[in-house]
Amino acid sequence: MRRPLSDYAKGAALSAHVALMLLLVAQGGTLAWLGALLLVPPLPGLLRGRIYTYQWTSLLLTFYCALWLAEGWGSTQGRWPAFGLAAVAAADFVSLVLYVRLRRREAPVPKAG
């Protein structure tokens, strides 16, 4: 039996989420650590596949993407690492939204009556 497409989106979302956390920790600094810690609370809901968690986490990731894009445009030294983090945050965002859309599409339709 074929696996639903939402399973692949869930795997991509979890991979991108953990990668973003690890990259933030590897970058070092107090703000990077704080940013990584803010990504920890949604992990249990993401692992369980809760749609609500995927929705609010995607909202959270828009701020990460905007922050790292602004950092990339604003600094000359850390431009490419910031753009790299923004790309990982954007990939995480896209995979989260894709999971929600595919999961809702794959959900069985309740029969009337």
PDB file as gemmi writes it, atoms N, CA and C in Angstrom:
CRYST1    1.000    1.000    1.000  90.00  90.00  90.00 P 1                      
ATOM      1  N   MET A   1       0.836  -1.178   0.000  1.00  0.00           N  
ATOM      2  CA  MET A   1       0.000   0.000   0.000  1.00  0.00           C  
ATOM      3  C   MET A   1       0.888   1.252   0.000  1.00  0.00           C  
ATOM      4  N   ARG A   2       0.480   2.235  -0.765  1.00  0.00           N  
ATOM      5  CA  ARG A   2       1.260   3.470  -0.874  1.00  0.00           C  
ATOM      6  C   ARG A   2       1.114   4.334   0.369  1.00  0.00           C  
ATOM      7  N   ARG A   3       2.221   4.969   0.732  1.00  0.00           N  
ATOM      8  CA  ARG A   3       2.174   5.911   1.840  1.00  0.00           C  
ATOM      9  C   ARG A   3       1.552   7.211   1.367  1.00  0.00           C  
ATOM     10  N   PRO A   4       0.768   7.861   2.216  1.00  0.00           N  
ATOM     11  CA  PRO A   4       0.200   9.152   1.824  1.00  0.00           C  
ATOM     12  C   PRO A   4       1.292  10.211   1.690  1.00  0.00           C  
ATOM     13  N   LEU A   5       1.042  11.170   0.843  1.00  0.00           N  
ATOM     14  CA  LEU A   5       2.015  12.241   0.607  1.00  0.00           C  
ATOM     15  C   LEU A   5       2.264  13.069   1.863  1.00  0.00           C  
ATOM     16  N   SER A   6       1.277  13.125   2.733  1.00  0.00           N  
ATOM     17  CA  SER A   6       1.465  13.917   3.954  1.00  0.00           C  
ATOM     18  C   SER A   6       2.572  13.328   4.832  1.00  0.00           C  
ATOM     19  N   ASP A   7       2.815  12.024   4.741  1.00  0.00           N  
ATOM     20  CA  ASP A   7       3.918  11.430   5.509  1.00  0.00           C  
ATOM     21  C   ASP A   7       5.262  11.988   5.066  1.00  0.00           C  
ATOM     22  N   TYR A   8       5.425  12.174   3.764  1.00  0.00           N  
ATOM     23  CA  TYR A   8       6.679  12.739   3.250  1.00  0.00           C  
ATOM     24  C   TYR A   8       6.824  14.204   3.673  1.00  0.00           C  
ATOM     25  N   ALA A   9       5.721  14.942   3.647  1.00  0.00           N  
ATOM     26  CA  ALA A   9       5.760  16.339   4.081  1.00  0.00           C  
ATOM     27  C   ALA A   9       6.070  16.429   5.568  1.00  0.00           C  
ATOM     28  N   LYS A  10       5.542  15.492   6.353  1.00  0.00           N  
ATOM     29  CA  LYS A  10       5.823  15.463   7.789  1.00  0.00           C  
ATOM     30  C   LYS A  10       7.308  15.194   8.034  1.00  0.00           C  
ATOM     31  N   GLY A  11       7.870  14.261   7.286  1.00  0.00           N  
ATOM     32  CA  GLY A  11       9.301  13.973   7.419  1.00  0.00           C  
ATOM     33  C   GLY A  11      10.158  15.165   7.039  1.00  0.00           C  
ATOM     34  N   ALA A  12       9.768  15.849   5.972  1.00  0.00           N  
ATOM     35  CA  ALA A  12      10.519  17.041   5.548  1.00  0.00           C  
ATOM     36  C   ALA A  12      10.400  18.148   6.589  1.00  0.00           C  
ATOM     37  N   ALA A  13       9.215  18.305   7.167  1.00  0.00           N  
ATOM     38  CA  ALA A  13       9.016  19.344   8.174  1.00  0.00           C  
ATOM     39  C   ALA A  13       9.839  19.059   9.424  1.00  0.00           C  
ATOM     40  N   LEU A  14       9.821  17.817   9.877  1.00  0.00           N  
ATOM     41  CA  LEU A  14      10.597  17.468  11.062  1.00  0.00           C  
ATOM     42  C   LEU A  14      12.097  17.620  10.806  1.00  0.00           C  
ATOM     43  N   SER A  15      12.541  17.212   9.633  1.00  0.00           N  
ATOM     44  CA  SER A  15      13.960  17.340   9.296  1.00  0.00           C  
ATOM     45  C   SER A  15      14.396  18.804   9.257  1.00  0.00           C  
ATOM     46  N   ALA A  16      13.601  19.633   8.603  1.00  0.00           N  
ATOM     47  CA  ALA A  16      13.945  21.055   8.506  1.00  0.00           C  
ATOM     48  C   ALA A  16      13.875  21.727   9.878  1.00  0.00           C  
ATOM     49  N   HIS A  17      12.913  21.322  10.694  1.00  0.00           N  
ATOM     50  CA  HIS A  17      12.771  21.921  12.021  1.00  0.00           C  
ATOM     51  C   HIS A  17      13.976  21.598  12.900  1.00  0.00           C  
ATOM     52  N   VAL A  18      14.371  20.343  12.911  1.00  0.00           N  
ATOM     53  CA  VAL A  18      15.526  19.932  13.715  1.00  0.00           C  
ATOM     54  C   VAL A  18      16.806  20.549  13.148  1.00  0.00           C  
ATOM     55  N   ALA A  19      16.916  20.616  11.825  1.00  0.00           N  
ATOM     56  CA  ALA A  19      18.097  21.232  11.206  1.00  0.00           C  
ATOM     57  C   ALA A  19      18.206  22.699  11.592  1.00  0.00           C  
ATOM     58  N   LEU A  20      17.083  23.401  11.612  1.00  0.00           N  
ATOM     59  CA  LEU A  20      17.109  24.816  12.004  1.00  0.00           C  
ATOM     60  C   LEU A  20      17.540  24.957  13.458  1.00  0.00           C  
ATOM     61  N   MET A  21      17.034  24.085  14.321  1.00  0.00           N  
ATOM     62  CA  MET A  21      17.445  24.140  15.721  1.00  0.00           C  
ATOM     63  C   MET A  21      18.942  23.884  15.865  1.00  0.00           C  
ATOM     64  N   LEU A  22      19.450  22.881  15.185  1.00  0.00           N  
ATOM     65  CA  LEU A  22      20.874  22.547  15.282  1.00  0.00           C  
ATOM     66  C   LEU A  22      21.756  23.647  14.701  1.00  0.00           C  
ATOM     67  N   LEU A  23      21.326  24.245  13.591  1.00  0.00           N  
ATOM     68  CA  LEU A  23      22.103  25.336  13.005  1.00  0.00           C  
ATOM     69  C   LEU A  23      22.142  26.557  13.923  1.00  0.00           C  
ATOM     70  N   LEU A  24      21.035  26.826  14.599  1.00  0.00           N  
ATOM     71  CA  LEU A  24      21.023  27.944  15.538  1.00  0.00           C  
ATOM     72  C   LEU A  24      21.947  27.681  16.716  1.00  0.00           C  
ATOM     73  N   VAL A  25      21.941  26.464  17.232  1.00  0.00           N  
ATOM     74  CA  VAL A  25      22.828  26.117  18.341  1.00  0.00           C  
ATOM     75  C   VAL A  25      24.286  26.192  17.884  1.00  0.00           C  
ATOM     76  N   ALA A  26      24.559  25.715  16.673  1.00  0.00           N  
ATOM     77  CA  ALA A  26      25.931  25.735  16.155  1.00  0.00           C  
ATOM     78  C   ALA A  26      26.423  27.159  15.932  1.00  0.00           C  
ATOM     79  N   GLN A  27      25.508  28.061  15.642  1.00  0.00           N  
ATOM     80  CA  GLN A  27      25.909  29.443  15.413  1.00  0.00           C  
ATOM     81  C   GLN A  27      26.390  30.096  16.706  1.00  0.00           C  
ATOM     82  N   GLY A  28      25.837  29.671  17.822  1.00  0.00           N  
ATOM     83  CA  GLY A  28      26.270  30.214  19.112  1.00  0.00           C  
ATOM     84  C   GLY A  28      25.657  31.570  19.392  1.00  0.00           C  
ATOM     85  N   GLY A  29      25.917  32.070  20.550  1.00  0.00           N  
ATOM     86  CA  GLY A  29      25.362  33.364  20.942  1.00  0.00           C  
ATOM     87  C   GLY A  29      24.064  33.185  21.718  1.00  0.00           C  
ATOM     88  N   THR A  30      23.773  34.148  22.550  1.00  0.00           N  
ATOM     89  CA  THR A  30      22.604  34.068  23.417  1.00  0.00           C  
ATOM     90  C   THR A  30      21.303  34.081  22.621  1.00  0.00           C  
ATOM     91  N   LEU A  31      21.215  34.977  21.631  1.00  0.00           N  
ATOM     92  CA  LEU A  31      19.985  35.059  20.850  1.00  0.00           C  
ATOM     93  C   LEU A  31      19.752  33.809  20.005  1.00  0.00           C  
ATOM     94  N   ALA A  32      20.822  33.234  19.490  1.00  0.00           N  
ATOM     95  CA  ALA A  32      20.675  32.009  18.706  1.00  0.00           C  
ATOM     96  C   ALA A  32      20.197  30.859  19.594  1.00  0.00           C  
ATOM     97  N   TRP A  33      20.738  30.778  20.799  1.00  0.00           N  
ATOM     98  CA  TRP A  33      20.288  29.740  21.731  1.00  0.00           C  
ATOM     99  C   TRP A  33      18.828  29.954  22.116  1.00  0.00           C  
ATOM    100  N   LEU A  34      18.445  31.190  22.348  1.00  0.00           N  
ATOM    101  CA  LEU A  34      17.055  31.491  22.679  1.00  0.00           C  
ATOM    102  C   LEU A  34      16.136  31.124  21.518  1.00  0.00           C  
ATOM    103  N   GLY A  35      16.578  31.439  20.312  1.00  0.00           N  
ATOM    104  CA  GLY A  35      15.796  31.073  19.136  1.00  0.00           C  
ATOM    105  C   GLY A  35      15.638  29.573  18.994  1.00  0.00           C  
ATOM    106  N   ALA A  36      16.689  28.827  19.309  1.00  0.00           N  
ATOM    107  CA  ALA A  36      16.611  27.367  19.241  1.00  0.00           C  
ATOM    108  C   ALA A  36      15.686  26.833  20.332  1.00  0.00           C  
ATOM    109  N   LEU A  37      15.744  27.424  21.516  1.00  0.00           N  
ATOM    110  CA  LEU A  37      14.864  26.977  22.601  1.00  0.00           C  
ATOM    111  C   LEU A  37      13.394  27.237  22.307  1.00  0.00           C  
ATOM    112  N   LEU A  38      13.098  28.305  21.577  1.00  0.00           N  
ATOM    113  CA  LEU A  38      11.709  28.592  21.216  1.00  0.00           C  
ATOM    114  C   LEU A  38      11.148  27.586  20.200  1.00  0.00           C  
ATOM    115  N   LEU A  39      12.034  26.864  19.531  1.00  0.00           N  
ATOM    116  CA  LEU A  39      11.582  25.853  18.573  1.00  0.00           C  
ATOM    117  C   LEU A  39      11.353  24.485  19.219  1.00  0.00           C  
ATOM    118  N   VAL A  40      11.712  24.340  20.487  1.00  0.00           N  
ATOM    119  CA  VAL A  40      11.542  23.048  21.173  1.00  0.00           C  
ATOM    120  C   VAL A  40      10.088  22.740  21.533  1.00  0.00           C  
ATOM    121  N   PRO A  41       9.295  23.680  22.082  1.00  0.00           N  
ATOM    122  CA  PRO A  41       7.928  23.334  22.506  1.00  0.00           C  
ATOM    123  C   PRO A  41       7.029  22.712  21.433  1.00  0.00           C  
ATOM    124  N   PRO A  42       7.133  23.095  20.155  1.00  0.00           N  
ATOM    125  CA  PRO A  42       6.244  22.447  19.186  1.00  0.00           C  
ATOM    126  C   PRO A  42       6.647  21.019  18.807  1.00  0.00           C  
ATOM    127  N   LEU A  43       7.827  20.562  19.209  1.00  0.00           N  
ATOM    128  CA  LEU A  43       8.297  19.242  18.777  1.00  0.00           C  
ATOM    129  C   LEU A  43       7.347  18.089  19.103  1.00  0.00           C  
ATOM    130  N   PRO A  44       6.802  17.979  20.317  1.00  0.00           N  
ATOM    131  CA  PRO A  44       5.893  16.852  20.580  1.00  0.00           C  
ATOM    132  C   PRO A  44       4.666  16.832  19.666  1.00  0.00           C  
ATOM    133  N   GLY A  45       4.090  17.995  19.420  1.00  0.00           N  
ATOM    134  CA  GLY A  45       2.936  18.064  18.523  1.00  0.00           C  
ATOM    135  C   GLY A  45       3.305  17.764  17.085  1.00  0.00           C  
ATOM    136  N   LEU A  46       4.503  18.184  16.670  1.00  0.00           N  
ATOM    137  CA  LEU A  46       4.958  17.877  15.315  1.00  0.00           C  
ATOM    138  C   LEU A  46       5.185  16.383  15.150  1.00  0.00           C  
ATOM    139  N   LEU A  47       5.755  15.750  16.168  1.00  0.00           N  
ATOM    140  CA  LEU A  47       5.990  14.311  16.097  1.00  0.00           C  
ATOM    141  C   LEU A  47       4.680  13.528  16.052  1.00  0.00           C  
ATOM    142  N   ARG A  48       3.662  14.019  16.737  1.00  0.00           N  
ATOM    143  CA  ARG A  48       2.362  13.342  16.755  1.00  0.00           C  
ATOM    144  C   ARG A  48       1.515  13.659  15.521  1.00  0.00           C  
ATOM    145  N   GLY A  49       1.913  14.658  14.756  1.00  0.00           N  
ATOM    146  CA  GLY A  49       1.174  15.015  13.548  1.00  0.00           C  
ATOM    147  C   GLY A  49      -0.070  15.845  13.807  1.00  0.00           C  
ATOM    148  N   ARG A  50      -0.075  16.628  14.863  1.00  0.00           N  
ATOM    149  CA  ARG A  50      -1.236  17.463  15.181  1.00  0.00           C  
ATOM    150  C   ARG A  50      -1.276  18.678  14.258  1.00  0.00           C  
ATOM    151  N   ILE A  51      -2.368  18.796  13.563  1.00  0.00           N  
ATOM    152  CA  ILE A  51      -2.495  19.859  12.561  1.00  0.00           C  
ATOM    153  C   ILE A  51      -2.401  21.242  13.202  1.00  0.00           C  
ATOM    154  N   TYR A  52      -3.024  21.413  14.362  1.00  0.00           N  
ATOM    155  CA  TYR A  52      -2.992  22.714  15.019  1.00  0.00           C  
ATOM    156  C   TYR A  52      -1.558  23.141  15.323  1.00  0.00           C  
ATOM    157  N   THR A  53      -0.725  22.203  15.753  1.00  0.00           N  
ATOM    158  CA  THR A  53       0.675  22.526  16.048  1.00  0.00           C  
ATOM    159  C   THR A  53       1.408  22.920  14.780  1.00  0.00           C  
ATOM    160  N   TYR A  54       1.138  22.220  13.684  1.00  0.00           N  
ATOM    161  CA  TYR A  54       1.762  22.572  12.414  1.00  0.00           C  
ATOM    162  C   TYR A  54       1.345  23.975  11.982  1.00  0.00           C  
ATOM    163  N   GLN A  55       0.113  24.345  12.243  1.00  0.00           N  
ATOM    164  CA  GLN A  55      -0.363  25.664  11.843  1.00  0.00           C  
ATOM    165  C   GLN A  55       0.325  26.773  12.633  1.00  0.00           C  
ATOM    166  N   TRP A  56       0.344  26.669  13.966  1.00  0.00           N  
ATOM    167  CA  TRP A  56       0.927  27.776  14.718  1.00  0.00           C  
ATOM    168  C   TRP A  56       2.443  27.794  14.628  1.00  0.00           C  
ATOM    169  N   THR A  57       3.052  26.642  14.371  1.00  0.00           N  
ATOM    170  CA  THR A  57       4.500  26.634  14.188  1.00  0.00           C  
ATOM    171  C   THR A  57       4.881  27.317  12.876  1.00  0.00           C  
ATOM    172  N   SER A  58       4.044  27.157  11.857  1.00  0.00           N  
ATOM    173  CA  SER A  58       4.332  27.856  10.598  1.00  0.00           C  
ATOM    174  C   SER A  58       4.256  29.365  10.792  1.00  0.00           C  
ATOM    175  N   LEU A  59       3.341  29.810  11.648  1.00  0.00           N  
ATOM    176  CA  LEU A  59       3.279  31.234  11.964  1.00  0.00           C  
ATOM    177  C   LEU A  59       4.552  31.696  12.669  1.00  0.00           C  
ATOM    178  N   LEU A  60       5.041  30.891  13.585  1.00  0.00           N  
ATOM    179  CA  LEU A  60       6.278  31.211  14.296  1.00  0.00           C  
ATOM    180  C   LEU A  60       7.463  31.304  13.330  1.00  0.00           C  
ATOM    181  N   LEU A  61       7.483  30.432  12.352  1.00  0.00           N  
ATOM    182  CA  LEU A  61       8.624  30.392  11.434  1.00  0.00           C  
ATOM    183  C   LEU A  61       8.671  31.567  10.472  1.00  0.00           C  
ATOM    184  N   THR A  62       7.556  32.245  10.266  1.00  0.00           N  
ATOM    185  CA  THR A  62       7.607  33.444   9.427  1.00  0.00           C  
ATOM    186  C   THR A  62       8.508  34.501  10.069  1.00  0.00           C  
ATOM    187  N   PHE A  63       8.486  34.569  11.402  1.00  0.00           N  
ATOM    188  CA  PHE A  63       9.348  35.521  12.103  1.00  0.00           C  
ATOM    189  C   PHE A  63      10.822  35.139  11.975  1.00  0.00           C  
ATOM    190  N   TYR A  64      11.108  33.849  12.049  1.00  0.00           N  
ATOM    191  CA  TYR A  64      12.489  33.401  11.882  1.00  0.00           C  
ATOM    192  C   TYR A  64      12.994  33.740  10.480  1.00  0.00           C  
ATOM    193  N   CYS A  65      12.176  33.472   9.498  1.00  0.00           N  
ATOM    194  CA  CYS A  65      12.585  33.744   8.117  1.00  0.00           C  
ATOM    195  C   CYS A  65      12.816  35.247   7.917  1.00  0.00           C  
ATOM    196  N   ALA A  66      11.898  36.062   8.412  1.00  0.00           N  
ATOM    197  CA  ALA A  66      12.048  37.511   8.283  1.00  0.00           C  
ATOM    198  C   ALA A  66      13.273  38.017   9.035  1.00  0.00           C  
ATOM    199  N   LEU A  67      13.507  37.480  10.227  1.00  0.00           N  
ATOM    200  CA  LEU A  67      14.655  37.892  11.029  1.00  0.00           C  
ATOM    201  C   LEU A  67      15.961  37.602  10.308  1.00  0.00           C  
ATOM    202  N   TRP A  68      16.095  36.409   9.766  1.00  0.00           N  
ATOM    203  CA  TRP A  68      17.365  36.047   9.129  1.00  0.00           C  
ATOM    204  C   TRP A  68      17.533  36.722   7.776  1.00  0.00           C  
ATOM    205  N   LEU A  69      16.441  36.995   7.079  1.00  0.00           N  
ATOM    206  CA  LEU A  69      16.566  37.780   5.842  1.00  0.00           C  
ATOM    207  C   LEU A  69      17.015  39.203   6.149  1.00  0.00           C  
ATOM    208  N   ALA A  70      16.442  39.803   7.189  1.00  0.00           N  
ATOM    209  CA  ALA A  70      16.856  41.154   7.573  1.00  0.00           C  
ATOM    210  C   ALA A  70      18.310  41.160   8.031  1.00  0.00           C  
ATOM    211  N   GLU A  71      18.701  40.136   8.769  1.00  0.00           N  
ATOM    212  CA  GLU A  71      20.098  40.033   9.211  1.00  0.00           C  
ATOM    213  C   GLU A  71      21.038  39.904   8.021  1.00  0.00           C  
ATOM    214  N   GLY A  72      20.637  39.130   7.027  1.00  0.00           N  
ATOM    215  CA  GLY A  72      21.469  38.948   5.837  1.00  0.00           C  
ATOM    216  C   GLY A  72      21.625  40.234   5.042  1.00  0.00           C  
ATOM    217  N   TRP A  73      20.549  40.970   4.915  1.00  0.00           N  
ATOM    218  CA  TRP A  73      20.628  42.223   4.167  1.00  0.00           C  
ATOM    219  C   TRP A  73      21.331  43.312   4.962  1.00  0.00           C  
ATOM    220  N   GLY A  74      21.269  43.229   6.281  1.00  0.00           N  
ATOM    221  CA  GLY A  74      21.824  44.289   7.110  1.00  0.00           C  
ATOM    222  C   GLY A  74      23.308  44.175   7.408  1.00  0.00           C  
ATOM    223  N   SER A  75      23.846  42.972   7.382  1.00  0.00           N  
ATOM    224  CA  SER A  75      25.261  42.815   7.733  1.00  0.00           C  
ATOM    225  C   SER A  75      26.054  42.336   6.522  1.00  0.00           C  
ATOM    226  N   THR A  76      27.299  42.724   6.502  1.00  0.00           N  
ATOM    227  CA  THR A  76      28.154  42.272   5.393  1.00  0.00           C  
ATOM    228  C   THR A  76      28.962  41.047   5.786  1.00  0.00           C  
ATOM    229  N   GLN A  77      29.285  40.900   7.071  1.00  0.00           N  
ATOM    230  CA  GLN A  77      30.093  39.760   7.506  1.00  0.00           C  
ATOM    231  C   GLN A  77      29.313  38.455   7.504  1.00  0.00           C  
ATOM    232  N   GLY A  78      28.157  38.453   8.139  1.00  0.00           N  
ATOM    233  CA  GLY A  78      27.398  37.216   8.278  1.00  0.00           C  
ATOM    234  C   GLY A  78      26.278  37.078   7.280  1.00  0.00           C  
ATOM    235  N   ARG A  79      26.470  37.626   6.083  1.00  0.00           N  
ATOM    236  CA  ARG A  79      25.397  37.639   5.095  1.00  0.00           C  
ATOM    237  C   ARG A  79      24.982  36.243   4.663  1.00  0.00           C  
ATOM    238  N   TRP A  80      25.920  35.424   4.230  1.00  0.00           N  
ATOM    239  CA  TRP A  80      25.551  34.121   3.671  1.00  0.00           C  
ATOM    240  C   TRP A  80      25.089  33.121   4.720  1.00  0.00           C  
ATOM    241  N   PRO A  81      25.679  33.100   5.926  1.00  0.00           N  
ATOM    242  CA  PRO A  81      25.088  32.231   6.953  1.00  0.00           C  
ATOM    243  C   PRO A  81      23.653  32.634   7.314  1.00  0.00           C  
ATOM    244  N   ALA A  82      23.390  33.937   7.349  1.00  0.00           N  
ATOM    245  CA  ALA A  82      22.031  34.392   7.657  1.00  0.00           C  
ATOM    246  C   ALA A  82      21.068  33.994   6.546  1.00  0.00           C  
ATOM    247  N   PHE A  83      21.481  34.132   5.305  1.00  0.00           N  
ATOM    248  CA  PHE A  83      20.625  33.710   4.194  1.00  0.00           C  
ATOM    249  C   PHE A  83      20.416  32.192   4.207  1.00  0.00           C  
ATOM    250  N   GLY A  84      21.428  31.454   4.623  1.00  0.00           N  
ATOM    251  CA  GLY A  84      21.281  30.005   4.748  1.00  0.00           C  
ATOM    252  C   GLY A  84      20.254  29.636   5.809  1.00  0.00           C  
ATOM    253  N   LEU A  85      20.307  30.305   6.955  1.00  0.00           N  
ATOM    254  CA  LEU A  85      19.314  30.060   8.001  1.00  0.00           C  
ATOM    255  C   LEU A  85      17.915  30.468   7.541  1.00  0.00           C  
ATOM    256  N   ALA A  86      17.829  31.559   6.795  1.00  0.00           N  
ATOM    257  CA  ALA A  86      16.529  31.978   6.264  1.00  0.00           C  
ATOM    258  C   ALA A  86      15.987  30.937   5.288  1.00  0.00           C  
ATOM    259  N   ALA A  87      16.868  30.331   4.496  1.00  0.00           N  
ATOM    260  CA  ALA A  87      16.424  29.306   3.551  1.00  0.00           C  
ATOM    261  C   ALA A  87      15.933  28.056   4.282  1.00  0.00           C  
ATOM    262  N   VAL A  88      16.610  27.668   5.349  1.00  0.00           N  
ATOM    263  CA  VAL A  88      16.160  26.509   6.128  1.00  0.00           C  
ATOM    264  C   VAL A  88      14.826  26.820   6.807  1.00  0.00           C  
ATOM    265  N   ALA A  89      14.682  28.036   7.341  1.00  0.00           N  
ATOM    266  CA  ALA A  89      13.412  28.431   7.961  1.00  0.00           C  
ATOM    267  C   ALA A  89      12.290  28.456   6.930  1.00  0.00           C  
ATOM    268  N   ALA A  90      12.595  28.916   5.720  1.00  0.00           N  
ATOM    269  CA  ALA A  90      11.587  28.935   4.661  1.00  0.00           C  
ATOM    270  C   ALA A  90      11.207  27.517   4.236  1.00  0.00           C  
ATOM    271  N   ALA A  91      12.189  26.625   4.170  1.00  0.00           N  
ATOM    272  CA  ALA A  91      11.895  25.228   3.827  1.00  0.00           C  
ATOM    273  C   ALA A  91      11.041  24.585   4.911  1.00  0.00           C  
ATOM    274  N   ASP A  92      11.324  24.907   6.157  1.00  0.00           N  
ATOM    275  CA  ASP A  92      10.518  24.402   7.266  1.00  0.00           C  
ATOM    276  C   ASP A  92       9.089  24.931   7.153  1.00  0.00           C  
ATOM    277  N   PHE A  93       8.942  26.206   6.883  1.00  0.00           N  
ATOM    278  CA  PHE A  93       7.622  26.811   6.728  1.00  0.00           C  
ATOM    279  C   PHE A  93       6.833  26.139   5.606  1.00  0.00           C  
ATOM    280  N   VAL A  94       7.458  25.977   4.456  1.00  0.00           N  
ATOM    281  CA  VAL A  94       6.773  25.395   3.305  1.00  0.00           C  
ATOM    282  C   VAL A  94       6.358  23.954   3.593  1.00  0.00           C  
ATOM    283  N   SER A  95       7.229  23.181   4.223  1.00  0.00           N  
ATOM    284  CA  SER A  95       6.885  21.787   4.504  1.00  0.00           C  
ATOM    285  C   SER A  95       5.789  21.685   5.567  1.00  0.00           C  
ATOM    286  N   LEU A  96       5.757  22.607   6.532  1.00  0.00           N  
ATOM    287  CA  LEU A  96       4.680  22.617   7.520  1.00  0.00           C  
ATOM    288  C   LEU A  96       3.333  22.898   6.857  1.00  0.00           C  
ATOM    289  N   VAL A  97       3.295  23.905   6.010  1.00  0.00           N  
ATOM    290  CA  VAL A  97       2.053  24.258   5.332  1.00  0.00           C  
ATOM    291  C   VAL A  97       1.629  23.143   4.374  1.00  0.00           C  
ATOM    292  N   LEU A  98       2.586  22.556   3.701  1.00  0.00           N  
ATOM    293  CA  LEU A  98       2.286  21.469   2.782  1.00  0.00           C  
ATOM    294  C   LEU A  98       1.703  20.271   3.522  1.00  0.00           C  
ATOM    295  N   TYR A  99       2.227  19.978   4.695  1.00  0.00           N  
ATOM    296  CA  TYR A  99       1.691  18.871   5.487  1.00  0.00           C  
ATOM    297  C   TYR A  99       0.225  19.112   5.831  1.00  0.00           C  
ATOM    298  N   VAL A 100      -0.090  20.326   6.284  1.00  0.00           N  
ATOM    299  CA  VAL A 100      -1.475  20.645   6.660  1.00  0.00           C  
ATOM    300  C   VAL A 100      -2.391  20.501   5.453  1.00  0.00           C  
ATOM    301  N   ARG A 101      -1.980  21.020   4.326  1.00  0.00           N  
ATOM    302  CA  ARG A 101      -2.824  20.947   3.128  1.00  0.00           C  
ATOM    303  C   ARG A 101      -3.025  19.515   2.662  1.00  0.00           C  
ATOM    304  N   LEU A 102      -1.949  18.734   2.635  1.00  0.00           N  
ATOM    305  CA  LEU A 102      -2.065  17.353   2.182  1.00  0.00           C  
ATOM    306  C   LEU A 102      -2.859  16.509   3.170  1.00  0.00           C  
ATOM    307  N   ARG A 103      -2.659  16.729   4.431  1.00  0.00           N  
ATOM    308  CA  ARG A 103      -3.379  15.950   5.451  1.00  0.00           C  
ATOM    309  C   ARG A 103      -4.876  16.214   5.375  1.00  0.00           C  
ATOM    310  N   ARG A 104      -5.246  17.454   5.184  1.00  0.00           N  
ATOM    311  CA  ARG A 104      -6.684  17.774   5.063  1.00  0.00           C  
ATOM    312  C   ARG A 104      -7.270  17.202   3.778  1.00  0.00           C  
ATOM    313  N   ARG A 105      -6.486  17.183   2.739  1.00  0.00           N  
ATOM    314  CA  ARG A 105      -6.957  16.628   1.471  1.00  0.00           C  
ATOM    315  C   ARG A 105      -7.127  15.116   1.560  1.00  0.00           C  
ATOM    316  N   GLU A 106      -6.263  14.469   2.330  1.00  0.00           N  
ATOM    317  CA  GLU A 106      -6.301  13.013   2.449  1.00  0.00           C  
ATOM    318  C   GLU A 106      -7.312  12.524   3.491  1.00  0.00           C  
ATOM    319  N   ALA A 107      -7.828  13.417   4.306  1.00  0.00           N  
ATOM    320  CA  ALA A 107      -8.766  13.028   5.360  1.00  0.00           C  
ATOM    321  C   ALA A 107     -10.043  12.482   4.730  1.00  0.00           C  
ATOM    322  N   PRO A 108     -10.602  11.438   5.321  1.00  0.00           N  
ATOM    323  CA  PRO A 108     -11.857  10.901   4.773  1.00  0.00           C  
ATOM    324  C   PRO A 108     -12.998  11.903   4.926  1.00  0.00           C  
ATOM    325  N   VAL A 109     -13.833  11.930   3.938  1.00  0.00           N  
ATOM    326  CA  VAL A 109     -14.982  12.834   3.935  1.00  0.00           C  
ATOM    327  C   VAL A 109     -16.122  12.162   4.692  1.00  0.00           C  
ATOM    328  N   PRO A 110     -16.664  12.831   5.729  1.00  0.00           N  
ATOM    329  CA  PRO A 110     -17.776  12.211   6.469  1.00  0.00           C  
ATOM    330  C   PRO A 110     -19.033  12.138   5.607  1.00  0.00           C  
ATOM    331  N   LYS A 111     -19.709  11.028   5.723  1.00  0.00           N  
ATOM    332  CA  LYS A 111     -20.936  10.836   4.936  1.00  0.00           C  
ATOM    333  C   LYS A 111     -22.117  11.459   5.658  1.00  0.00           C  
ATOM    334  N   ALA A 112     -22.973  12.124   4.881  1.00  0.00           N  
ATOM    335  CA  ALA A 112     -24.167  12.766   5.450  1.00  0.00           C  
ATOM    336  C   ALA A 112     -25.264  11.719   5.635  1.00  0.00           C  
ATOM    337  N   GLY A 113     -25.997  11.884   6.725  1.00  0.00           N  
ATOM    338  CA  GLY A 113     -27.183  11.056   6.948  1.00  0.00           C  
ATOM    339  C   GLY A 113     -26.885   9.778   7.496  1.00  0.00           C  
TER     340      GLY A 113                                                      
END                                                                             
